[in-house]
Amino acid sequence: LYSLGAVAYQCLSGQPPHQDETTWGLMHKVVTEDARHLLEVNPAVSERMGWFVMRLLARPSADRFESAEDALAALASIKEGVA
């Protein structure tokens, strides 16, 4: 689910959620820093989609969706305008 969030973030913002010149620096940022909020990077993204992607990218796994089914249900509610 985190990987899906990283891909969605890059698709919607044009940049990866974390950047660094070295692999070790990048890994350190992924583990220790939150990604810049998607809406800060691309204000054209809806608040609901921004929330969805940032929840996929939450560093503590307990803050992410519990399952792919939960993520899919949240995405469906966004599509329907419910969430």
C-alpha positions as CSV (number, residue, x, y, z in Angstrom):
1,L,0.0,0.0,0.0
2,Y,2.9,2.4,0.7
3,S,4.3,1.7,-2.8
4,L,0.9,2.5,-4.3
5,G,0.9,5.8,-2.4
6,A,4.4,6.6,-3.7
7,V,3.4,5.9,-7.3
8,A,0.1,7.9,-6.9
9,Y,2.0,10.8,-5.3
10,Q,4.4,11.0,-8.2
11,C,1.6,10.7,-10.8
12,L,-0.3,13.5,-9.1
13,S,2.6,15.8,-8.2
14,G,5.2,15.1,-10.8
15,Q,7.8,14.3,-8.2
16,P,8.5,11.4,-5.8
17,P,7.4,11.8,-2.2
18,H,11.0,11.8,-1.0
19,Q,14.2,12.9,-2.9
20,D,17.9,12.7,-2.1
21,E,21.1,12.4,-4.1
22,T,22.1,9.1,-2.5
23,T,20.3,5.8,-2.0
24,W,21.1,5.9,1.8
25,G,19.9,9.5,2.1
26,L,16.7,8.6,0.3
27,M,16.1,5.6,2.6
28,H,16.8,7.7,5.6
29,K,14.2,10.3,4.5
30,V,11.6,7.6,3.9
31,V,12.1,6.2,7.4
32,T,12.4,9.5,9.3
33,E,10.5,12.2,7.4
34,D,6.9,12.6,6.3
35,A,6.5,13.4,2.6
36,R,5.4,17.0,1.9
37,H,1.6,17.0,1.8
38,L,0.4,16.4,-1.7
39,L,-1.9,19.4,-1.7
40,E,1.2,21.6,-1.0
41,V,2.9,20.2,-4.0
42,N,-0.2,20.2,-6.3
43,P,-3.1,22.3,-5.0
44,A,-5.2,21.1,-7.9
45,V,-5.6,17.7,-6.3
46,S,-8.8,17.3,-4.4
47,E,-8.7,17.2,-0.6
48,R,-10.1,13.7,-0.6
49,M,-7.5,12.4,-3.0
50,G,-4.8,14.2,-1.1
51,W,-6.0,12.5,2.2
52,F,-6.1,9.1,0.5
53,V,-2.6,9.3,-0.9
54,M,-1.1,10.7,2.3
55,R,-2.8,7.9,4.3
56,L,-1.1,5.4,1.9
57,L,2.2,7.1,2.6
58,A,1.8,7.3,6.4
59,R,5.1,6.3,8.0
60,P,3.7,4.4,11.0
61,S,2.0,1.4,9.4
62,A,-0.8,1.6,11.9
63,D,-1.8,4.9,10.3
64,R,-2.1,3.4,6.9
65,F,-5.1,1.4,5.6
66,E,-5.4,-2.0,7.3
67,S,-5.8,-3.8,4.0
68,A,-6.1,-3.3,0.3
69,E,-9.8,-3.8,0.6
70,D,-10.0,-0.9,3.0
71,A,-8.0,1.3,0.6
72,L,-10.2,0.3,-2.3
73,A,-13.4,1.1,-0.3
74,A,-11.9,4.5,0.5
75,L,-11.0,5.1,-3.1
76,A,-14.5,4.1,-4.2
77,S,-16.1,6.5,-1.7
78,I,-13.9,9.3,-3.1
79,K,-15.0,8.5,-6.6
80,E,-18.7,8.6,-5.5
81,G,-18.1,11.8,-3.5
82,V,-19.0,10.2,-0.2
83,A,-15.8,10.5,1.7
